[in-house]
Amino acid sequence: MSENIKLTSFSHGAGCGCKISPQILDQILKSDKPKASHPLLLVGNESRDDAAVFDWQNGEAVISTTDFFMPIVDDPFDFGKIAATNAISDIYAMGGSPLMAIAILGWPIDKLAPEIAAQVLEGGRAACAEAGIPLAGGHSIDSPEPIFGLAVTGKVRKEHLKQNDTATKDCMLYLTKPLGVGILSTGQKRGIVSPADLARAVKQMSTLNSFGEKLGPLPYVTSLTDVTGFGLFGHLVEMADGSGLSAKIAFENLPLLSNIDHYLDQKCFPGGTARNLASYGERLSEEISERQRYIGADPQTSGGLLIAVEAEHTAAFEKFALEQGLELSPIGELTDRKEKAIYLA
């Protein structure tokens, strides 16, 4: 039944590209009332980190996060698996390990058969199984567009907690997955993406960021976040600003999905790219070209980990990553704070 269904045609956004822009999110979260505080809340929303963290007072902390979005691919199983993988990533991006998840499902029951929603859930269960956690329940609503994601609970030892605003000067930057998912997903909606290019993107988006859990115990990893809807530049601005630093990017070292230049030439820019640049474009150095901005601001769905590593430990880090199956090279470095947040190396 699902073979002829194109899920992306039922939604106005695709994956993390449908996130509210940083600029508008600032307006939504703004409040004149004093911020409520809790002595055991280690990480709230002040730093725009990947998850909230609560102190268990026994040397461990609980991590709580949620993430959901509209279809980025047409296959229901793939959509479910990608959405679940993306949500679980927030736990890994804090240096933690996931414990369990509950599903979030919005479904247009007058437009799409429940059997298709069941396939979405099967994809979610598959991602949870790979992470070694149960999909323990959830909540569903009748909604105008299909929506799926998870609320995920995890844990971390307090001394292993990684945050997005704790980087230090001279750290080298690494990225664990290629960029370009938003560009390819736009090509898919326009019917011009090749099956091979789409397959590579789906495989990447379905790959867990479990490497993050292994980074928790490494003291020379000073800051960690995952790259999603705000694009590499958006999440790097958060890391640099939060840490009181600026960043230099060696653009030629950025990992990119295959044939991105071809799709850029076809003007495959998701709407989220323009919203991202409207939000933080002024934080980018003028030397960064328009094409580079389109890549750096491209919304990533289930993107890679952005890692800050102390410069004197890069050889040890790269050796460790290789032992985990990841061949990584620096994409840039963190410097003293300057007028802009991001410059070209």
Secondary structure, 3 states (H helix, E strand, C coil): CHHHCCHHHHCCCCHHHHCCCHHHHHHHHCCCCCCCCCCCEEECCCCCCCCEEEECCCCEEEEEEEEEECCCCCCHHHHHHHHHHHHHHHHHCCCCEEEEEEEEEEECCCCCCHHHHHHHHHHHHHHHHHHCCCEEEEEEEECCCCEEEEEEEEEEEHHHCCCCCCCCCCCEEEECCCECHHHHHHHHHCCCCCHHHHHHHHHHHCCCCCHHHHHCCCCCEEEEEECCCCHHHHHHHHHHHHHCEEEEECHHHCCECCCHHHHHHCCCCCHHHHHHHHHHHHHECCCCCHHHHHHHCCCCCCCCEEEEECHHHHHHHHHHHHHCCCCCCCCEEEEECCCCCEEEC
